[in-house]
């Protein structure tokens, strides 16, 4: 009995992020449409699209290897596991020992690598275009993410997310310039990794601008459904990560009562809604950046993360 309850809570979190990811992506679409005075799609349209794609057969181009067919499953699994490892409504769940920031960065890197391999395996111009741009952006986004991990881990004394959330919730971190720099850097990395404005436009297939869409352009059926769901999971992951590290208020602690867990769930959903509102306002107020300027944008996140880490070392020696 002592093991059943933690296992159920962990399964609830895994099911929660999987079920809420399309809703969060749909909410951003609806809010953007309302801000632009358009009718926009229904809130549950993402679920309907996934249902239509899942029941369709996947058309695989001739000449592709097993990499092209296996990539959607690997990408979906890595994205789902990564999103499930981020504490949402409570800390110290059954698998919280594996919820390490470095593990999450590695899983996201694995998904990205499989996505680029599949795009190159297809052999089309669009696949190569998207893979080359993704590799260029990842060469800056991954080091920036590692600098953010080092900054947060040096402050909290651990890279495990449950420990970080508990430390931040206690107020022991206080107001630190390094945390502010890390927050800005993490937001920039999140925009780049999820293909949002100003890095990419998730609603276009224009050759001059698309990055993620260029790599999934030839996928159909259940393969496309898995990739779309993995993309929505990545958006949920980064919003949950920002909420877990920088806004951990309302999260239930270890051995919390059901009322505390319910309160933590409501707080988590409220944070996601707030994040969706802020993202919709930001994307409505800003234009798409030119591709050759994107490295400068992501490079700013790398510099901010590095500066935050250096400030911690300098302040520790004084």
C-alpha positions as CSV (number, residue, x, y, z in Angstrom):
1,X,0.0,0.0,0.0
2,X,2.9,2.3,0.7
3,X,4.1,1.9,-2.9
4,X,0.7,2.1,-4.6
5,X,-0.1,5.7,-3.7
6,X,3.2,7.2,-5.0
7,X,2.9,5.0,-8.1
8,X,-0.6,6.3,-8.7
9,X,0.5,9.9,-8.3
10,X,3.4,9.4,-10.7
11,X,1.0,7.8,-13.3
12,X,-1.4,10.7,-12.8
13,X,1.4,13.2,-13.6
14,X,2.4,11.2,-16.7
15,X,-1.3,11.1,-17.9
16,X,-1.8,14.8,-17.0
17,X,1.0,16.2,-19.1
18,X,0.0,13.9,-22.0
19,X,-3.7,15.0,-21.8
20,X,-3.0,18.7,-21.2
21,X,-0.4,19.2,-23.9
22,X,-2.8,19.5,-26.9
23,X,-5.1,21.7,-24.7
24,X,-2.3,24.1,-23.9
25,X,-1.3,24.4,-27.6
26,X,-4.9,24.9,-28.5
27,X,-5.3,27.6,-25.9
28,X,-2.4,29.5,-27.3
29,X,-4.0,29.3,-30.8
30,X,-7.3,30.5,-29.5
31,X,-5.8,33.4,-27.5
32,X,-3.7,34.5,-30.5
33,X,-6.8,34.5,-32.7
34,X,-8.8,36.5,-30.2
35,X,-6.0,39.1,-29.9
36,X,-5.8,39.4,-33.7
37,X,-9.7,39.7,-33.8
38,X,-10.1,36.4,-35.7
39,X,-12.5,33.6,-34.9
40,X,-9.7,31.1,-34.9
41,X,-10.0,27.3,-34.3
42,X,-12.0,25.8,-31.5
43,X,-10.2,25.1,-28.3
44,X,-10.4,21.3,-28.7
45,X,-9.4,21.3,-32.4
46,X,-5.9,19.9,-31.6
47,X,-7.6,16.8,-30.2
48,X,-9.7,16.4,-33.3
49,X,-6.7,16.7,-35.6
50,X,-4.8,14.1,-33.6
51,X,-7.8,11.7,-33.7
52,X,-8.1,12.1,-37.5
53,X,-4.4,11.5,-38.0
54,X,-4.1,8.5,-35.7
55,X,-6.7,6.5,-37.6
56,X,-5.1,7.2,-41.0
57,X,-2.4,5.0,-42.4
58,X,1.1,6.4,-42.5
59,X,2.5,6.8,-46.0
60,X,6.2,6.2,-46.0
61,X,8.4,7.4,-48.9
62,X,10.3,4.8,-50.9
63,X,14.0,4.7,-50.3
64,X,13.8,5.6,-46.6
65,X,15.4,3.4,-43.9
66,X,14.1,2.2,-40.6
67,X,15.3,5.5,-39.1
68,X,12.5,7.4,-40.8
69,X,9.8,5.1,-39.5
70,X,11.2,4.7,-35.9
71,X,12.0,8.4,-35.4
72,X,8.4,9.5,-34.5
73,X,8.1,6.9,-31.8
74,X,11.5,7.8,-30.3
75,X,10.8,11.5,-30.4
76,X,7.4,11.1,-28.8
77,X,8.7,8.8,-26.0
78,X,11.7,11.1,-25.2
79,X,9.4,14.2,-25.1
80,X,6.8,12.5,-23.0
81,X,9.3,11.2,-20.5
82,X,11.0,14.6,-20.3
83,X,7.7,16.4,-19.6
84,X,6.7,13.7,-17.0
85,X,10.0,14.2,-15.1
86,X,9.3,17.9,-14.4
87,X,7.4,18.2,-11.1
88,X,3.9,19.7,-11.7
89,X,1.5,19.6,-8.8
90,X,3.9,18.0,-6.2
91,X,7.5,17.3,-5.5
92,X,9.2,14.0,-4.4
93,X,7.1,11.7,-6.6
94,X,8.1,8.1,-7.2
95,X,10.4,8.9,-10.1
96,X,11.6,12.3,-8.8
97,X,15.1,10.9,-8.3
98,X,15.4,10.7,-12.1
99,X,14.0,14.2,-12.7
100,X,17.4,15.8,-13.2
101,X,17.9,18.8,-15.4
102,X,20.9,17.2,-17.2
103,X,18.8,14.1,-17.9
104,X,16.0,16.3,-19.4
105,X,18.6,18.1,-21.6
106,X,20.0,14.8,-22.8
107,X,16.5,13.4,-23.6
108,X,15.6,16.6,-25.6
109,X,18.9,16.3,-27.4
110,X,18.1,12.7,-28.3
111,X,14.8,13.7,-29.7
112,X,16.3,16.5,-31.7
113,X,19.0,14.2,-33.1
114,X,16.4,11.6,-34.2
115,X,14.4,14.4,-35.8
116,X,17.3,15.6,-37.8
117,X,18.4,12.1,-38.8
118,X,14.9,11.3,-40.1
119,X,14.8,14.6,-42.1
120,X,18.1,13.8,-43.7
121,X,17.1,10.2,-44.3
122,X,14.2,11.3,-46.5
123,X,16.6,13.0,-48.8
124,X,14.4,16.0,-49.8
125,X,15.5,19.6,-50.0
126,X,13.0,20.6,-47.3
127,X,14.3,18.0,-44.9
128,X,17.9,19.0,-45.4
129,X,17.0,22.7,-45.0
130,X,15.2,22.1,-41.7
131,X,17.8,19.8,-40.3
132,X,20.7,22.2,-41.1
133,X,18.8,25.1,-39.5
134,X,17.9,23.0,-36.5
135,X,21.5,21.9,-36.0
136,X,22.6,25.6,-36.2
137,X,20.1,26.7,-33.6
138,X,20.8,23.6,-31.3
139,X,24.6,24.4,-31.3
140,X,23.7,27.5,-29.3
141,X,20.5,26.5,-27.5
142,X,22.0,23.4,-25.8
143,X,25.1,25.1,-24.4
144,X,22.8,27.9,-23.2
145,X,20.5,25.4,-21.5
146,X,23.6,23.8,-19.8
147,X,24.7,27.2,-18.5
148,X,21.2,27.7,-17.1
149,X,21.4,24.3,-15.4
150,X,24.8,25.2,-13.9
151,X,23.4,28.5,-12.6
152,X,20.4,27.0,-10.9
153,X,22.3,23.9,-9.6
154,X,25.0,26.2,-8.0
155,X,22.3,28.1,-6.2
156,X,20.1,25.2,-5.1
157,X,23.0,22.8,-4.5
158,X,21.5,20.2,-6.8
159,X,20.4,19.7,-10.4
160,X,17.4,17.5,-9.3
161,X,14.2,19.4,-10.0
162,X,12.4,18.3,-6.8
163,X,15.3,19.6,-4.7
164,X,15.4,22.8,-6.7
165,X,11.6,23.4,-6.4
166,X,11.8,22.8,-2.6
167,X,14.7,25.1,-2.2
168,X,13.1,27.9,-4.3
169,X,9.8,27.5,-2.5
170,X,11.5,27.9,0.9
171,X,12.7,31.4,-0.1
172,X,16.3,30.7,0.8
173,X,17.5,31.7,-2.7
174,X,16.2,35.3,-2.2
175,X,16.4,37.8,-5.0
176,X,19.5,37.1,-7.1
177,X,20.7,38.6,-10.4
178,X,21.9,35.2,-11.6
179,X,18.3,33.8,-11.3
180,X,17.0,36.8,-13.3
181,X,19.5,36.2,-16.0
182,X,18.7,32.5,-16.0
183,X,15.0,33.1,-16.3
184,X,15.5,35.4,-19.3
185,X,17.9,32.9,-20.9
186,X,15.5,30.0,-20.3
187,X,12.6,31.9,-21.9
188,X,14.8,32.5,-25.0
189,X,15.8,28.9,-25.2
190,X,12.1,27.8,-24.8
191,X,11.0,30.0,-27.7
192,X,13.8,28.6,-29.9
193,X,13.2,24.9,-28.9
194,X,9.5,25.0,-29.3
195,X,9.6,26.8,-32.6
196,X,7.7,29.9,-31.5
197,X,8.0,33.6,-32.5
198,X,10.4,35.2,-33.2
199,X,12.5,32.1,-34.0
200,X,9.9,30.2,-36.0
201,X,6.3,30.4,-37.0
202,X,4.4,27.1,-36.2
203,X,1.5,28.1,-38.5
204,X,3.4,28.5,-41.8
205,X,5.0,26.3,-44.4
206,X,6.9,29.1,-46.1
207,X,10.3,27.8,-47.3
208,X,12.3,30.9,-46.2
209,X,11.1,30.7,-42.6
210,X,10.2,27.2,-41.5
211,X,12.5,25.1,-39.4
212,X,10.5,22.4,-37.5
213,X,7.8,22.2,-40.1
214,X,10.4,21.5,-42.8
215,X,11.5,18.4,-41.0
216,X,8.0,16.9,-40.6
217,X,6.6,18.1,-43.9
218,X,6.5,14.6,-45.4
219,X,5.1,12.7,-42.4
220,X,1.5,11.6,-42.5
221,X,-1.0,9.6,-40.5
222,X,-0.1,8.3,-37.1
223,X,3.6,9.4,-37.5
224,X,2.5,13.0,-37.9
225,X,0.2,12.7,-34.9
226,X,3.0,11.5,-32.8
227,X,5.3,14.3,-33.9
228,X,2.6,17.0,-33.4
229,X,1.9,15.6,-29.9
230,X,5.6,15.5,-29.1
231,X,5.9,19.2,-30.2
232,X,2.9,20.1,-27.9
233,X,4.6,18.1,-25.1
234,X,7.8,20.1,-25.5
235,X,5.8,23.4,-25.1
236,X,4.2,22.0,-21.9
237,X,7.7,20.8,-20.7
238,X,9.2,24.3,-20.9
239,X,6.3,26.0,-19.3
240,X,6.3,23.5,-16.5
241,X,10.1,23.9,-16.2
242,X,9.8,27.7,-15.8
243,X,7.0,27.2,-13.3
244,X,8.9,24.5,-11.3
245,X,12.1,26.5,-11.0
246,X,11.1,30.1,-10.8
247,X,7.4,29.9,-9.6
248,X,7.2,26.8,-7.4
249,X,4.4,28.3,-5.2
250,X,1.5,26.0,-4.5
251,X,3.3,22.7,-5.1
252,X,2.6,20.0,-2.6
253,X,5.4,18.6,-0.6
254,X,6.3,15.0,0.3
255,X,3.5,13.1,2.0
256,X,1.0,15.9,1.4
257,X,-2.7,15.4,2.0
258,X,-5.2,15.0,-0.9
259,X,-6.3,18.6,-0.3
260,X,-2.7,19.9,-0.8
261,X,-2.3,17.8,-3.9
262,X,-5.6,19.2,-5.3
263,X,-4.4,22.7,-4.5
264,X,-1.1,22.0,-6.2
265,X,-2.9,20.8,-9.3
266,X,-5.1,23.9,-9.5
267,X,-1.9,26.1,-9.0
268,X,-0.2,24.2,-11.8
269,X,-3.1,24.6,-14.2
270,X,-3.2,28.3,-13.3
271,X,0.5,28.7,-14.1
272,X,0.0,27.0,-17.5
273,X,-2.9,29.3,-18.3
274,X,-0.9,32.3,-17.3
275,X,2.0,31.1,-19.5
276,X,-0.3,30.6,-22.4
277,X,-1.7,34.1,-22.1
278,X,1.8,35.7,-21.9
279,X,3.0,33.6,-24.9
280,X,0.0,34.6,-27.0
281,X,0.5,38.3,-26.1
282,X,4.2,38.1,-26.9
283,X,3.7,36.4,-30.2
284,X,1.0,38.9,-31.2
285,X,3.2,41.9,-30.4
286,X,6.4,40.7,-32.1
287,X,7.3,39.8,-35.7
288,X,9.1,36.8,-37.1
289,X,12.9,37.3,-37.0
290,X,15.0,36.7,-40.1
291,X,16.8,33.4,-40.1
292,X,20.3,34.8,-40.1
293,X,19.5,36.9,-37.0
294,X,18.2,34.0,-35.0
295,X,21.8,32.8,-33.9
296,X,22.3,36.3,-32.3
297,X,19.0,35.9,-30.5
298,X,19.8,32.4,-29.1
299,X,23.4,33.5,-28.5
300,X,22.1,36.1,-26.1
301,X,20.7,33.3,-24.0
302,X,24.1,31.6,-24.0
303,X,25.8,34.8,-22.8
304,X,23.1,35.4,-20.1
305,X,23.5,31.9,-18.8
306,X,27.3,32.2,-18.8
307,X,27.1,35.6,-17.1
308,X,24.8,34.2,-14.4
309,X,27.3,31.3,-13.7
310,X,30.3,33.7,-13.6
311,X,28.5,36.0,-11.2
312,X,27.9,33.1,-8.8
313,X,31.6,32.2,-8.9
314,X,32.7,35.8,-8.4
315,X,30.2,36.4,-5.5
316,X,31.4,33.1,-3.8
317,X,35.0,34.3,-3.8
318,X,34.3,37.7,-2.3
